[in-house]
Structure formats: structure tokens, C-alpha cells
Amino acid sequence: MRGKRVRKNNGPRRELSVLFIAFIICAAVLGALMVKKYEARHQQPAAHPQQEGTLLVTLFFASPDGAKLVREGREIDSCADSADCVESVVGELINGPLGDLSPTLPDTTSVNAVQVNGDLAMVDLDEEMIKDLPGGSNAEMMAIYSIIDSIAVNFPRIKQVKLLFNGKTVDTLKGHLDLRMPLAPDYTLEMK
């Protein structure tokens, strides 16, 4: 019996090793994609145009569950003055997110006028926004602070935003947030 060798069956062990390696490769690829998506969303606006005629800005949209604000980078046409740039940023908020985020403003919203005086931006919107905005304090907070935070993060000299509707001050949009005075940005609403 000396010359006989017993062979072990290494098939199941080899299959598990291949499966484990495939799992590690998939996890690494998914991790890299998630990091790339996170970086794209949290990209800060550039101090100068990215390409001739464009400017990279940061917009705040609602998370998919609507509970927090999330940053999304976007290119806009370069503009001559601050008021035009603020109007373009608010216009992009109205257009809505490009990815899987949720819009914060009804697509029926329109910008009537924008004025920038020192550290105050006055944004006059159409009353359609009030009519078409869903009820509830969360929808109201997300709408208002998506505008204010998007303006403030892209234009650091602007410290407060006053919202008007058809040229008039309103007490609130839906009975929750006092809009009689200018508001400062609130980044605590941002998802970290």
C-alpha cells in the first residue's frame, strides 16, 4: 500500500476562493464609484470660470427622502454682475436636480427680479411657487433654504437673502417659516 496516494478534493475550496476574490473586486469597484459620486456632489464652486463662458456653482436640493439638503455641482453660463448670477443659480434650482436628488421648488416657479445691495440679495419670485409648493414645514424649509444656501455658498459676500413674491413681502409660504425679514443661510440642514 505504499505506492498509493489519496488525493484530496480541493474543488469546493478553490470555488470559495474565486468567489471571495470576485466579491472583493466588486466591493472595490462599488466603493470607488460611491467616492466619485460623493466628490462630484460636494465639489465647491470655482473662484473663476471652468471654461470660457461657464462657471461651476453649488446647488442645494433635497435628499431622496426630502429630509435634508444635499449639494449638487452644476455649470452655468458666466454672468456680468452678481444679480444676473444669483438669478441663474435660482433658475437652476427651479430646473431641478440632475441626479437622484429631489427638487425643492415647483417647476412652475419663476424669477421676477433679483437685486444685490452689499451683503443682501433680494429675490422676487412669482406667487406660483407658494400655490404649487407642497404643504408641511419640511417642504417649506427645504424650499427656502435651498435658495438661501445656494446663493450664500456661491456668493460669499451675500450674508442674507430677502424673498419677495410678486414684489411683496409675505409672512410665510405655508404658515411655518417667518419670511418678513431677510434670512441668513443655515447649513445645519445639509446632509453630512
N, C-alpha and C positions, 0 to 999 in steps of 0.2 A: 503494500500500500504506500510505499514510499514515493513513487513517481506521480501519484495523482494529486492534483491541486484542486481545491474547491474555489470556484470563482464567486465573488460576491456580486450581487446585482446593484450597481450604482445608478441605475436609471432614475428612480424617484429623487435621489439626492441631487443629481445633475439637473433635473427638471426644476426643482425648487430653486437652485442657484440661478438658473437662467431667468426664472420668473422674478426673483428678487432683484437681479440686475436690471431687468426691464422696468420694474417698479421704481427703482432709484432714478433711472434716466427720465421717466415720465414726470416724477416729482420735481426733478431739477428743471425740466423744461417749463412746467407749470409755474414753478416759483419764479423763474426768470420773466415769464410773461406778466405775472402779477406785479413784480417790481417795476417793469417797464410801464404798465398801465398806471400804477401809483405815481411814478415820477412825472408822467405826462399830465396827470390831473393836478399835481401840486407844483407845476412849473410856474415860477414867478414871472411877472411881466418884465420885458426888457426895458432898459432905460433909453434905448434907441431903436429905430426900425430894424426888423429882422431882414427884410429885403426892401429894396426901393419901393416905397408906396404902401408898406404894410407895417403894422405894429402888433406885437403879441400882448394880449391882455388876459387877465384872470377874471372869470365869471363865477358867481356862486349860484348853484342850482340845488334843488332838494335831493337828498338821498332817495334811493328807490322806495323806501318806506315812508318818506315825507317827514321824517323826524328831525333831521339835521341838514345843514348846508354843506355842500361839497364843492371844491374848486374844479373848474374845467378851463384849460387854456384854449385860446382862440385867437386867430389873426383877424384884424380889422384893417380897413384902409386907413392910412395915416391922415391926420386932420390938421387944419390950420390953427385952430385955437382950442382951449380947454372945453368950452361949451359944446363944440362940434364933436369932440372926442367922447365926452360924457354922453351925449345923445347917441353916438354909435354903440357905446357899451350897453346902454339901456335897450337899444334896438336889438342887440344880440341876445339879451335876456328874454325879450319878447319872442324872438325866433325859437328859443328853447334849446335844450341840450343836444349834443351830437351823439352821446353815448347812452348808457343805460340809466342816467340820472332822470329825475322828474322835473318838469317845468315848474316854475314858481309863479309865473304871470300868465294870465289868459292870453291866447294868441290874438284876441280882439283888441288888446291894449294898444294904444298909440301915444307917441310923444308929441305934445303940442309945442313945447318950447323948453329950452334949458338956458339958465343964466349962471355964471360963476362970478361971485364977488368975493375976492380974498379967499378965506377958508370955508366959504359957504357956497354950496351948489343948490340952486332952486330948480326942481324938475317938475314941470307941469304935464300931467298925464290926462288922457281922456277919461271921462267917467265910466266908460265901458268896463274898465278894469274893476271898479267897485261892483258893478252889476254882475259880472261874469266870474268873479273870484269865489271859489267855494267857501262855505261858511266855516266857522271854527277859528279858535285863537291860533292854532298851529299854522293853518294856511295863511292867515293874516301875517304872522311873524315871519314866515318863510318868504312871503312876497316882499314885504317891506325891507327886511334885512338883506335879501338877495340884491336889491337895488343899492342900498346904502353901502354894504360891504364891498360890492363890485366897484362902485365909484371910489370909495376911500382907498382900497388896496391898489388901484391903478393910478390914482392921482393923490399922492401922499399929502400934498398941501391942502386938500379938501378935508376938513375935520368934521363937518356937519352937512346934512342934506335936509332940505325942506321940500316936502312933497305937496304939490297943489293938484287939484283936479278941476279942469276947465277954468283955470285961473283963480280958483277959490280954495281957501283952507277948509279942510273937513276935520271934524272931531276925531273920527276913527273910520276905518274901512268897513268893518263888520261888528263894531262895538267892543273891541278889545284893546287895541294899541292906540294911545293918545298921539295924534298927529298934528296937534295945534302948534307945536314948537319944532324947530329943527332937531334932528336926531343924529347922534354920533354912531359910528359903526359898533357892532357887537360881534366879535369873533368867537365868543363862547358858544354860539350856535353852530359853529363849524365842527364837523365830524373829524376827530383826530385819529 
